[in-house]
Amino acid sequence: MRFLKAFVAAIGLLAAATTTAGAQSALQDILASGVLKVGTTGDWNPMSMKDPASNSYTGYDIDVMTALAADLGVEVEFVPTDWKTLVSGVTAGQYQITGSASISPARAKAAGYSQSYFTLATVPLINRKDADRFKDWADLDKPGVVVAATLGTTQEKQVVEFFPNAEHKIVEAPARDYQEVLAGRAQAHITSNVEAQKLVEQYPELMIVPVSVARARTPVAMLLPQDDQVWINYVNTWITLKKEAGFFDELGARWKLGN
């Protein structure tokens, strides 16, 4: 930990030197203001969950960003966002970084990414009463089957790709796709294997389709301003050091990410 803090301080001094003659990095803004602003949706269990009563957040992402802020020596401020505005919030400067987001070419056109620190895969969920009807991917790709996804997520495009013959229902936050299955308005929805496990625990009437293989294994990373290489370098250095220290492995085990 002492080595990490010393390295963090050295990177901060280097960033200050490299940005004196040019545009100021978000890193310098964070250090000057004493606040790290993090965009988070609060609706992705177990990554980011918002308690409306206390307006507070818990989850894997929350722990990651709290640790990043601590190593920076600043406070952390979680800025509410949703999936369809996650990227635009970074580009508009509403926050300097986001919690975990699937890496995609579409997002990379507008925002930068950190190094990845774990990988997701996509699985379908259905109502348990339909267990005999849906046993693999092909069973869902049929006319008359409604498959839901949430607007702005990577699953929004996957649902069209995976199920070209089915009907697609795209819902907008704060609604979520799994609610369509619970309400009987859709027969299935797709989500990350991480969230799927939590949804099944929370809603016993849901089940993961026992597909032969999960699809779309996708690395996950943090979104950052695309043109701020100083800030991206800092975050990547931090991730590398935390990986070596076992931080992400320990945190993944704590939140039962199973990755």
One Martini backbone bead per residue (centre of mass of N, CA, C, O) as a GRO file, in nm:
protein
  259
    1MET     BB    1   0.056   0.063  -0.020
    2ARG     BB    2   0.300   0.255  -0.007
    3PHE     BB    3   0.378   0.219  -0.302
    4LEU     BB    4   0.114   0.315  -0.428
    5LYS     BB    5   0.116   0.606  -0.312
    6ALA     BB    6   0.387   0.686  -0.437
    7PHE     BB    7   0.306   0.636  -0.730
    8VAL     BB    8   0.064   0.826  -0.738
    9ALA     BB    9   0.226   1.083  -0.676
   10ALA     BB   10   0.415   1.067  -0.922
   11ILE     BB   11   0.195   1.080  -1.138
   12GLY     BB   12   0.084   1.356  -1.054
   13LEU     BB   13   0.345   1.516  -1.116
   14LEU     BB   14   0.362   1.436  -1.413
   15ALA     BB   15   0.090   1.554  -1.498
   16ALA     BB   16   0.154   1.846  -1.426
   17ALA     BB   17   0.395   1.875  -1.626
   18THR     BB   18   0.231   1.781  -1.899
   19THR     BB   19  -0.014   2.019  -1.858
   20THR     BB   20   0.094   2.314  -1.852
   21ALA     BB   21   0.095   2.371  -2.183
   22GLY     BB   22  -0.192   2.252  -2.178
   23ALA     BB   23  -0.450   2.087  -2.127
   24GLN     BB   24  -0.628   2.003  -1.864
   25SER     BB   25  -0.663   1.750  -1.662
   26ALA     BB   26  -0.875   1.567  -1.472
   27LEU     BB   27  -0.668   1.510  -1.256
   28GLN     BB   28  -0.626   1.808  -1.172
   29ASP     BB   29  -0.920   1.865  -1.098
   30ILE     BB   30  -0.941   1.656  -0.875
   31LEU     BB   31  -0.706   1.757  -0.695
   32ALA     BB   32  -0.814   2.052  -0.665
   33SER     BB   33  -1.116   1.974  -0.558
   34GLY     BB   34  -1.134   1.681  -0.403
   35VAL     BB   35  -1.307   1.535  -0.648
   36LEU     BB   36  -1.468   1.236  -0.760
   37LYS     BB   37  -1.657   1.186  -1.052
   38VAL     BB   38  -1.922   0.935  -1.079
   39GLY     BB   39  -2.082   0.740  -1.307
   40THR     BB   40  -2.408   0.591  -1.216
   41THR     BB   41  -2.704   0.388  -1.226
   42GLY     BB   42  -2.816   0.190  -0.980
   43ASP     BB   43  -2.924  -0.099  -1.168
   44TRP     BB   44  -2.662  -0.309  -1.113
   45ASN     BB   45  -2.662  -0.622  -1.007
   46PRO     BB   46  -2.364  -0.585  -0.806
   47MET     BB   47  -2.240  -0.301  -0.899
   48SER     BB   48  -2.505  -0.087  -0.887
   49MET     BB   49  -2.689   0.035  -0.596
   50LYS     BB   50  -2.981   0.215  -0.516
   51ASP     BB   51  -3.105   0.395  -0.232
   52PRO     BB   52  -3.376   0.595  -0.216
   53ALA     BB   53  -3.389   0.667   0.088
   54SER     BB   54  -3.058   0.753   0.104
   55ASN     BB   55  -2.904   0.804  -0.171
   56SER     BB   56  -2.731   0.541  -0.193
   57TYR     BB   57  -2.444   0.325  -0.260
   58THR     BB   58  -2.383  -0.010  -0.386
   59GLY     BB   59  -2.100  -0.215  -0.477
   60TYR     BB   60  -1.846  -0.290  -0.674
   61ASP     BB   61  -1.806  -0.010  -0.806
   62ILE     BB   62  -1.811   0.149  -0.542
   63ASP     BB   63  -1.555   0.020  -0.426
   64VAL     BB   64  -1.363   0.098  -0.651
   65MET     BB   65  -1.407   0.414  -0.639
   66THR     BB   66  -1.335   0.448  -0.342
   67ALA     BB   67  -1.041   0.349  -0.377
   68LEU     BB   68  -0.950   0.554  -0.587
   69ALA     BB   69  -1.002   0.806  -0.414
   70ALA     BB   70  -0.818   0.729  -0.179
   71ASP     BB   71  -0.551   0.719  -0.356
   72LEU     BB   72  -0.592   1.027  -0.439
   73GLY     BB   73  -0.709   1.198  -0.185
   74VAL     BB   74  -1.030   1.190  -0.223
   75GLU     BB   75  -1.347   1.236  -0.292
   76VAL     BB   76  -1.664   1.081  -0.361
   77GLU     BB   77  -1.898   1.127  -0.644
   78PHE     BB   78  -2.220   1.023  -0.727
   79VAL     BB   79  -2.360   1.024  -1.052
   80PRO     BB   80  -2.646   1.019  -1.197
   81THR     BB   81  -2.744   0.772  -1.442
   82ASP     BB   82  -2.780   0.618  -1.764
   83TRP     BB   83  -2.737   0.420  -2.035
   84LYS     BB   84  -2.802   0.642  -2.262
   85THR     BB   85  -2.595   0.867  -2.090
   86LEU     BB   86  -2.313   0.761  -2.013
   87VAL     BB   87  -2.130   0.886  -2.236
   88SER     BB   88  -2.229   1.187  -2.241
   89GLY     BB   89  -2.135   1.248  -1.950
   90VAL     BB   90  -1.834   1.237  -2.017
   91THR     BB   91  -1.821   1.437  -2.265
   92ALA     BB   92  -1.963   1.677  -2.079
   93GLY     BB   93  -1.836   1.664  -1.771
   94GLN     BB   94  -2.016   1.536  -1.532
   95TYR     BB   95  -1.782   1.320  -1.537
   96GLN     BB   96  -1.459   1.142  -1.521
   97ILE     BB   97  -1.614   0.864  -1.463
   98THR     BB   98  -1.701   0.523  -1.461
   99GLY     BB   99  -1.820   0.253  -1.422
  100SER     BB  100  -1.897  -0.027  -1.541
  101ALA     BB  101  -1.837  -0.121  -1.895
  102SER     BB  102  -1.886  -0.233  -2.186
  103ILE     BB  103  -1.700  -0.306  -2.454
  104SER     BB  104  -1.742  -0.088  -2.744
  105PRO     BB  105  -1.728   0.063  -3.048
  106ALA     BB  106  -1.947   0.276  -3.003
  107ARG     BB  107  -1.827   0.401  -2.741
  108ALA     BB  108  -1.528   0.445  -2.861
  109LYS     BB  109  -1.606   0.692  -3.045
  110ALA     BB  110  -1.644   0.894  -2.772
  111ALA     BB  111  -1.478   0.719  -2.564
  112GLY     BB  112  -1.280   0.611  -2.320
  113TYR     BB  113  -1.066   0.347  -2.190
  114SER     BB  114  -0.978   0.128  -1.982
  115GLN     BB  115  -0.876  -0.123  -1.850
  116SER     BB  116  -0.946  -0.439  -1.789
  117TYR     BB  117  -1.092  -0.654  -1.497
  118PHE     BB  118  -1.330  -0.809  -1.653
  119THR     BB  119  -1.577  -1.063  -1.761
  120LEU     BB  120  -1.855  -1.105  -1.966
  121ALA     BB  121  -2.179  -1.264  -2.021
  122THR     BB  122  -2.456  -1.379  -2.209
  123VAL     BB  123  -2.795  -1.436  -2.086
  124PRO     BB  124  -3.102  -1.596  -2.049
  125LEU     BB  125  -3.430  -1.508  -1.924
  126ILE     BB  126  -3.706  -1.666  -1.749
  127ASN     BB  127  -3.985  -1.821  -1.675
  128ARG     BB  128  -4.030  -2.115  -1.510
  129LYS     BB  129  -4.294  -2.202  -1.668
  130ASP     BB  130  -4.094  -2.210  -1.947
  131ALA     BB  131  -3.879  -2.445  -1.931
  132ASP     BB  132  -3.990  -2.647  -2.159
  133ARG     BB  133  -3.968  -2.430  -2.401
  134PHE     BB  134  -3.678  -2.314  -2.291
  135LYS     BB  135  -3.329  -2.450  -2.358
  136ASP     BB  136  -3.225  -2.246  -2.586
  137TRP     BB  137  -3.158  -2.014  -2.811
  138ALA     BB  138  -3.345  -2.123  -3.047
  139ASP     BB  139  -3.619  -2.112  -2.880
  140LEU     BB  140  -3.624  -1.781  -2.896
  141ASP     BB  141  -3.593  -1.778  -3.226
  142LYS     BB  142  -3.920  -1.689  -3.264
  143PRO     BB  143  -4.215  -1.641  -3.352
  144GLY     BB  144  -4.389  -1.490  -3.070
  145VAL     BB  145  -4.130  -1.402  -2.932
  146VAL     BB  146  -4.039  -1.203  -2.649
  147VAL     BB  147  -3.751  -0.988  -2.629
  148ALA     BB  148  -3.572  -0.814  -2.388
  149ALA     BB  149  -3.434  -0.475  -2.345
  150THR     BB  150  -3.211  -0.213  -2.261
  151LEU     BB  151  -3.156   0.098  -2.315
  152GLY     BB  152  -2.799   0.138  -2.384
  153THR     BB  153  -2.719  -0.143  -2.395
  154THR     BB  154  -2.564  -0.416  -2.529
  155GLN     BB  155  -2.839  -0.580  -2.550
  156GLU     BB  156  -2.987  -0.412  -2.763
  157LYS     BB  157  -2.817  -0.546  -3.001
  158GLN     BB  158  -2.818  -0.850  -2.929
  159VAL     BB  159  -3.123  -0.912  -2.964
  160VAL     BB  160  -3.111  -0.883  -3.276
  161GLU     BB  161  -2.879  -1.083  -3.335
  162PHE     BB  162  -2.990  -1.346  -3.178
  163PHE     BB  163  -3.322  -1.260  -3.259
  164PRO     BB  164  -3.447  -1.217  -3.569
  165ASN     BB  165  -3.742  -1.381  -3.528
  166ALA     BB  166  -3.814  -1.209  -3.304
  167GLU     BB  167  -3.942  -1.003  -3.066
  168HIS     BB  168  -3.867  -0.664  -2.969
  169LYS     BB  169  -3.813  -0.514  -2.635
  170ILE     BB  170  -3.751  -0.174  -2.557
  171VAL     BB  171  -3.645  -0.031  -2.259
  172GLU     BB  172  -3.660   0.249  -2.035
  173ALA     BB  173  -3.521   0.419  -1.814
  174PRO     BB  174  -3.614   0.285  -1.509
  175ALA     BB  175  -3.671   0.058  -1.663
  176ARG     BB  176  -3.663  -0.306  -1.703
  177ASP     BB  177  -3.647  -0.602  -1.874
  178TYR     BB  178  -3.728  -0.809  -1.643
  179GLN     BB  179  -4.016  -0.682  -1.595
  180GLU     BB  180  -4.143  -0.802  -1.850
  181VAL     BB  181  -4.133  -1.095  -1.751
  182LEU     BB  182  -4.285  -1.064  -1.481
  183ALA     BB  183  -4.547  -0.935  -1.643
  184GLY     BB  184  -4.576  -1.098  -1.936
  185ARG     BB  185  -4.456  -0.916  -2.194
  186ALA     BB  186  -4.223  -1.134  -2.185
  187GLN     BB  187  -4.028  -1.432  -2.222
  188ALA     BB  188  -3.751  -1.260  -2.239
  189HIS     BB  189  -3.409  -1.186  -2.138
  190ILE     BB  190  -3.095  -1.011  -2.148
  191THR     BB  191  -2.781  -1.062  -1.967
  192SER     BB  192  -2.560  -1.079  -1.745
  193ASN     BB  193  -2.430  -1.324  -1.550
  194VAL     BB  194  -2.413  -1.148  -1.299
  195GLU     BB  195  -2.710  -1.045  -1.287
  196ALA     BB  196  -2.864  -1.310  -1.316
  197GLN     BB  197  -2.799  -1.430  -1.037
  198LYS     BB  198  -2.940  -1.201  -0.875
  199LEU     BB  199  -3.226  -1.223  -0.997
  200VAL     BB  200  -3.284  -1.515  -0.904
  201GLU     BB  201  -3.260  -1.450  -0.604
  202GLN     BB  202  -3.486  -1.222  -0.603
  203TYR     BB  203  -3.651  -1.399  -0.839
  204PRO     BB  204  -3.775  -1.717  -0.833
  205GLU     BB  205  -3.942  -1.705  -1.115
  206LEU     BB  206  -3.666  -1.701  -1.227
  207MET     BB  207  -3.447  -1.816  -1.507
  208ILE     BB  208  -3.183  -1.969  -1.650
  209VAL     BB  209  -3.102  -2.067  -1.940
  210PRO     BB  210  -2.954  -2.384  -2.032
  211VAL     BB  211  -2.719  -2.313  -2.208
  212SER     BB  212  -2.447  -2.433  -2.374
  213VAL     BB  213  -2.363  -2.117  -2.420
  214ALA     BB  214  -2.238  -1.832  -2.373
  215ARG     BB  215  -2.244  -1.497  -2.485
  216ALA     BB  216  -2.055  -1.233  -2.545
  217ARG     BB  217  -1.771  -1.198  -2.450
  218THR     BB  218  -1.693  -0.914  -2.230
  219PRO     BB  219  -1.518  -0.658  -2.155
  220VAL     BB  220  -1.454  -0.453  -1.866
  221ALA     BB  221  -1.478  -0.092  -1.802
  222MET     BB  222  -1.385   0.239  -1.796
  223LEU     BB  223  -1.504   0.554  -1.856
  224LEU     BB  224  -1.345   0.822  -2.046
  225PRO     BB  225  -1.193   1.071  -2.170
  226GLN     BB  226  -1.057   1.044  -2.483
  227ASP     BB  227  -0.832   1.307  -2.472
  228ASP     BB  228  -0.719   1.198  -2.171
  229GLN     BB  229  -0.423   1.048  -2.125
  230VAL     BB  230  -0.343   1.111  -1.836
  231TRP     BB  231  -0.592   0.983  -1.698
  232ILE     BB  232  -0.575   0.706  -1.831
  233ASN     BB  233  -0.291   0.635  -1.726
  234TYR     BB  234  -0.356   0.647  -1.431
  235VAL     BB  235  -0.580   0.432  -1.420
  236ASN     BB  236  -0.408   0.203  -1.541
  237THR     BB  237  -0.199   0.201  -1.318
  238TRP     BB  238  -0.394   0.137  -1.090
  239ILE     BB  239  -0.502  -0.130  -1.200
  240THR     BB  240  -0.234  -0.281  -1.212
  241LEU     BB  241  -0.171  -0.262  -0.905
  242LYS     BB  242  -0.436  -0.395  -0.807
  243LYS     BB  243  -0.397  -0.664  -0.942
  244GLU     BB  244  -0.128  -0.740  -0.801
  245ALA     BB  245  -0.277  -0.713  -0.506
  246GLY     BB  246  -0.582  -0.856  -0.543
  247PHE     BB  247  -0.833  -0.669  -0.540
  248PHE     BB  248  -1.029  -0.785  -0.764
  249ASP     BB  249  -1.049  -1.071  -0.654
  250GLU     BB  250  -1.163  -1.000  -0.373
  251LEU     BB  251  -1.410  -0.839  -0.474
  252GLY     BB  252  -1.537  -1.062  -0.647
  253ALA     BB  253  -1.582  -1.257  -0.408
  254ARG     BB  254  -1.761  -1.071  -0.234
  255TRP     BB  255  -1.977  -1.034  -0.496
  256LYS     BB  256  -2.002  -1.294  -0.669
  257LEU     BB  257  -1.899  -1.299  -0.983
  258GLY     BB  258  -1.759  -1.553  -1.111
  259ASN     BB  259  -1.451  -1.455  -1.274
   0.00000   0.00000   0.00000
